[in-house]
Amino acid sequence: MNSSKMQENIERWLTHEGHSFEEIKNKVNSFQILVRHAGQYGIPTEIFEPKAQPGILVIGAKVTMKNNQIARYLRFNKEEKGIFEKKVVNFCNSIHAINKMITEDGKQKIGVYFVLDDKENINQQTVFDAMDRVSEMHEKAARFLMKTF
């Protein structure tokens, strides 16, 4: 399935299921779609295909740290940031989430992602199952931050 066909399918499936979404321009992705309320927790979810990995579909969400958590994180020295980031990585590994520390819009965020890499089996059901899984991972990561940070 080529990029434009994959994007068309995703948009058709989202429309069919009544999800509101918008396309986001991004230089590193063939396409990127932001679904406003996805999964069981109704969180903003991104669906994209990296240009560097054609045929791979990534579904993810970003957990935004609270202002007091951001202030604390910014006061950390390099070693303390490394320790915190290692805890995040270990937690995300425990819930089988690919993760990335992100600074965006002046906020510190933790991205949690699920990858669909079996081109032949990317269909409406696998995409919506992955969106539910990302929603659950987002909620678990948010609770982890509240408990440990």
N, C-alpha and C positions, 0 to 999 in steps of 0.2 A: 504494500500500500504506500503510495507516494505521499509527500507532505500535504499537498493541497487536498488529496482525497481523504487523508486522515483528519485534517482540520474540518472538512465538510461533514464527515461522519460525526465527529465530536459535537459540532454545532447543531446538527440535526437531532442527535440523541438528547442534548441538553434542552432544545426547544420542545421536543416530544415529551419530556418529563416535566416541563414547566419551569425550568431554571432560568433566572435572569443572568446574563453574562455579557462581557465586553471583551473585545480584542485589545491586547496591549502590544504596542510596538516594542521590540527588544532586538538588538543587533545580534545577540548570540543564539537566538532561537529562531527556528523556521517559522513557528507561530507560537503565540502565547495567549491563553484565554483565562480571564478571571471570572470565576463563578461566584456570585455574591453570597449565596447561602447554600452550602453543600453539606451533605452527610447528616448524620443524626444530631449534630450539635449546631448546624446551620452556620458554619464558619466560612469566611472567604477562602476559596481554594483556587490555586493556579494549575492549569494543565498546559504543558508545553512540550515541544520537540526540539532538543538542542541541535543546532546546525552541525555540530561536530559528531553527532550520533544519529544519523537519519534512521527512521523507523523505530526509535526508542521514544516512548511516551512517559513523561515524568508528571506526577500529580503530587502537589505539595501545598503546605500551608505554613504561615509564619506566626510564631508565638511572640508577641511583643512584650518585652519586659516592662514591669511597672516603673514609674518614675523613680521611686526610691531604690529599686533594684538597679536601674541604669546608673544612678548616682553612685551607688556602692561599687558597681563594676568599674566605672570610670576611675575610681580612686585606687583600684588595684594596681600593683606594680606588674611587671611582665610575668614574673614567676606565679603570682597569685592568679592572674588571668589564665595562665596555662593550666593551673590546678583546677580552676572552675571549668574551663573548656573541656578538660579531660573527664570531669564528672558528667558533663552534658553528653559527651560522646559515649561514655559507658552506659548512661541511662538510655540513650537513643538506641544503642546496640541491643539493650535488653528488651526493647519493644520492637525490634527489627525495623527501625527507621533510619534512613540515610539522613544526616543532618548537616547543617551549615550555619555558622555564626555570621550574622549579617548586620551591617549598620545601614539603615535606610530611613530617610526623612528625619534624621537626627535621633532616631530611636535604635536601641539595640534589640535585635530579634534573633530567634532561633528558628531556622527553617527545618521542617520535617517533611521528608519526601518518600514516595513509593514509586518504584520504577516498573513499568511494563515493557519488557524487552522481547517478548515472543510475538513478532509481527503478525504471525498467522492467527493468533488467538486474542488479538485486541478487538473486542466487540463491545456492544453496549453494556452487557452484564459485567464484564471485567472492569470497564471504566467506572461504573457506578459502585461496584464492590470496592475498588481502590479509593474512590472518593469517601466512602464510609470509613474505610480503614484509616485514611489520612485524618479525617475528622476525629476519630478515636485517638490517634497518635497525638494530635494537637492538644486534645483535652488532657491526656496523660502528661504531656510535656509541661503544660501550664500548671497542673497540680504539682509536678515535680519541682518547678521553680518556686512555687508558693511554700512548699515544705522545706526545701533545702537552701533557699537563698533569701 
